[in-house]
Amino acid sequence: MKKLLLLFVSVLCFSVSAQKKGKDYSNVIKSKNIYEINAFLRDAHPDDPRRSVLKPRVMELMTAYIKDAHPADQKVKDMQEMLALLKRRPSTKISFDEMNAIIKQKQIAKYKAELAAKKSNVVYTPSTVQNTFVVNAAANTAIPNAEAEEFNMLMAVNPVEHQNKTVKILNSLFDNDPNSKESIILIQNKSDCNIIVRMEGVGTTKYRLAVPAHDESSIVIDKGQYLFTSLVCGAQYASQKTIQKAIMVALGSSAAP
């Protein structure tokens, strides 16, 4: 009886602790939602007794999802990565430094492959003026893609330009010198539209980077203060950023500003 009482108090305390973080996991033990269980495993106390039930459950759910998923399902890769993390550790929670290291290694592998192939490995659909953005579905109001020609021009770099850009990006990825005057920026485009991200600094310092839909790209820029702007499927994005080290900017429906 004492053991049952202690277990009840323990679960209650952990529930209260989790709720203080703004999330209610009181019914998570009944959940079959991969993302809810995964969030619980990241937030819960290491000794929470519900972990022993929910970790194997979410791994089974992920395995089943991967098995039944369509070959083109973009979530499969994320599921595989989460499953690999859960096999090695209590949860998929990773530190900011670990996340940066993972992103960096992926970028190095990507650009090494492009350097070896002597061409870009990016597969994308070119923009056209007819790729309109619906700004008001009720009124059927749409505007044409005014950046179509510019986007295609930026993507159509010749082999020499592409090689020089790739070498510069790789050098920046391997450069750990805090006194470096340049920094690398990774832009993730999670939207359904091709975009151009513009970075305006002091004076005439300006950069622009074309990023295809559901893809990512990098650019090396001088450190300093910048206004980042972009037109993402008709929606205006703008954010002031201080660039002193490598950063990642995600744009799109599920992205944060």
C-alpha positions in Angstrom: 0.0 0.0 0.0 2.8 2.4 0.9 4.5 1.7 -2.5 1.3 2.5 -4.3 0.9 5.7 -2.3 4.4 6.7 -3.1 4.0 6.0 -6.8 0.8 8.1 -6.8 2.4 11.0 -5.1 5.4 10.7 -7.4 3.3 10.8 -10.5 1.2 13.7 -9.1 4.4 15.7 -8.4 5.8 15.1 -11.9 2.4 16.1 -13.4 2.4 19.4 -11.5 6.1 20.0 -12.5 5.2 19.5 -16.1 2.2 21.7 -15.9 4.3 24.5 -14.5 6.1 24.5 -17.9 2.7 25.3 -19.6 1.9 21.8 -20.7 -0.6 19.4 -19.3 0.5 15.8 -19.4 -2.1 14.5 -17.0 -3.6 12.2 -19.6 -0.4 11.4 -21.5 -0.3 7.8 -20.3 -3.4 7.2 -22.6 -1.9 9.0 -25.5 -1.0 7.5 -28.9 0.1 10.8 -30.4 3.8 10.6 -31.3 4.5 14.3 -30.9 2.7 14.6 -27.5 4.6 11.6 -26.1 7.9 12.8 -27.5 7.3 16.3 -25.9 6.5 14.5 -22.6 9.8 12.5 -22.7 11.7 15.7 -23.3 10.1 17.7 -20.5 9.5 15.0 -17.8 11.7 14.3 -14.8 14.3 11.5 -15.5 12.7 9.4 -12.7 9.1 9.8 -13.9 7.6 6.2 -13.8 5.5 6.9 -16.9 8.7 6.9 -19.0 9.0 3.1 -18.8 5.6 2.8 -20.5 5.7 5.7 -23.0 9.2 5.4 -24.4 8.7 1.9 -25.9 5.2 3.0 -27.0 6.4 6.0 -29.0 9.2 3.9 -30.5 6.6 1.4 -31.7 4.4 4.2 -33.1 7.3 5.7 -35.0 8.3 2.3 -36.4 4.8 1.7 -37.6 4.6 5.2 -39.1 7.8 4.7 -41.0 6.7 1.2 -42.2 3.3 2.5 -43.6 4.4 5.9 -44.8 4.3 7.0 -48.5 7.8 7.0 -50.1 7.6 10.8 -50.6 6.5 11.5 -47.0 8.8 14.2 -45.7 8.2 13.2 -42.0 9.8 9.9 -42.4 13.4 11.3 -42.2 12.4 13.2 -39.0 10.9 10.0 -37.5 14.0 8.0 -38.3 16.2 10.6 -36.6 14.0 10.7 -33.5 13.9 6.9 -33.4 17.7 6.7 -33.6 18.0 9.2 -30.7 15.5 7.3 -28.5 17.5 4.0 -29.1 20.6 5.8 -27.6 19.1 8.0 -24.9 16.1 8.6 -22.7 14.5 11.2 -25.0 15.1 13.2 -28.2 16.0 16.3 -26.3 19.4 17.7 -27.4 21.3 20.7 -26.4 21.7 23.9 -28.5 25.4 23.0 -29.1 24.4 19.5 -30.2 21.8 20.9 -32.6 24.4 23.3 -34.1 26.9 20.4 -34.5 24.3 18.3 -36.3 23.4 21.1 -38.6 27.0 21.9 -39.3 27.9 18.3 -40.1 24.9 18.0 -42.5 26.0 21.2 -44.2 29.6 20.0 -44.6 28.5 16.7 -46.1 26.1 18.5 -48.5 28.7 20.9 -49.8 31.5 18.3 -50.0 29.2 16.3 -52.2 28.4 19.3 -54.4 32.1 20.2 -54.7 32.9 16.6 -55.8 30.1 16.6 -58.3 31.2 20.1 -59.5 27.5 21.1 -59.6 24.6 21.9 -57.3 22.6 18.9 -56.2 19.5 21.0 -55.5 16.4 19.8 -57.4 13.7 22.5 -57.6 10.8 23.8 -59.7 11.7 27.1 -61.4 9.5 30.0 -60.6 7.1 31.6 -63.2 5.1 34.8 -63.1 2.0 32.6 -63.1 2.9 31.2 -59.7 0.4 33.5 -58.0 -0.1 33.9 -54.3 -3.6 33.9 -53.0 -3.9 36.7 -50.5 -7.7 36.5 -49.9 -9.3 33.1 -50.6 -12.8 34.4 -49.9 -12.5 37.2 -52.5 -10.3 35.1 -54.8 -7.7 37.8 -54.8 -4.2 36.8 -56.0 -1.0 38.6 -57.0 1.7 37.4 -59.5 5.1 36.2 -58.4 7.1 39.4 -59.2 10.4 37.7 -58.0 10.2 34.7 -60.5 12.8 36.0 -62.9 15.2 37.1 -60.2 14.9 33.8 -58.4 15.6 31.8 -61.5 18.6 34.0 -62.3 20.1 33.5 -58.8 19.7 29.8 -59.0 21.3 29.5 -62.4 24.9 30.1 -61.4 27.6 28.8 -63.7 29.9 25.9 -62.5 32.8 28.2 -61.6 30.6 30.5 -59.5 29.1 27.6 -57.8 32.5 26.0 -57.0 33.8 29.3 -55.6 30.6 29.7 -53.4 30.9 26.1 -52.2 34.5 26.5 -51.2 33.8 29.7 -49.3 30.9 28.0 -47.4 33.0 25.0 -46.5 35.9 27.2 -45.3 33.4 29.1 -43.1 31.9 25.8 -41.7 35.4 24.6 -40.8 36.4 28.0 -39.4 36.2 28.2 -35.6 38.0 31.5 -35.2 35.8 33.8 -33.2 37.8 36.8 -34.6 36.7 36.0 -38.2 35.1 38.9 -40.0 32.5 36.6 -41.7 29.8 34.2 -40.6 27.7 31.6 -42.3 23.9 31.9 -42.5 21.7 28.9 -43.1 18.2 29.6 -44.4 15.5 26.9 -44.2 12.5 27.4 -46.4 9.6 25.4 -45.0 7.0 27.0 -47.3 5.4 25.8 -50.6 7.0 28.7 -52.5 10.4 29.6 -53.9 11.7 32.6 -52.0 14.5 35.2 -52.0 15.9 36.3 -48.6 17.4 39.7 -48.6 19.9 40.9 -46.0 20.6 44.6 -45.9 23.4 45.9 -43.7 25.1 49.2 -43.1 25.7 51.4 -46.2 25.8 49.4 -49.4 26.3 46.0 -47.8 23.6 43.8 -49.2 23.1 40.1 -49.9 20.4 38.0 -51.4 19.9 34.3 -51.3 17.4 32.2 -53.4 16.0 29.2 -51.5 13.7 26.7 -53.2 10.5 25.5 -51.6 11.0 22.9 -48.9 14.8 23.2 -49.1 17.6 25.1 -47.5 20.7 27.1 -48.6 23.6 28.9 -47.0 25.5 32.1 -47.6 28.6 33.7 -46.0 28.2 37.3 -45.0 30.2 40.0 -43.1 29.4 40.1 -39.4 27.2 43.0 -38.4 23.6 44.4 -38.1 21.2 43.3 -40.8 17.6 43.6 -41.8 16.3 40.3 -43.1 13.3 40.5 -45.5 11.5 38.0 -47.7 8.2 37.4 -49.4 7.0 34.0 -48.3 4.0 32.9 -50.4 2.8 36.5 -50.4 3.4 37.1 -46.7 6.0 39.7 -45.9 8.8 38.6 -43.5 11.1 41.1 -41.8 13.5 40.7 -38.9 16.5 42.6 -37.6 19.4 40.4 -36.7 22.8 40.9 -35.2 25.2 38.5 -36.9 28.2 37.6 -34.8 28.2 33.8 -35.3 26.7 31.2 -37.5 22.9 31.2 -37.3 19.9 29.3 -38.8 16.8 31.1 -40.0 13.6 29.1 -40.7 10.9 30.6 -42.8 7.5 29.1 -43.7 4.2 27.9 -42.2 5.8 26.0 -39.3 8.8 28.3 -38.9 9.6 30.8 -36.2 10.6 34.4 -37.1 
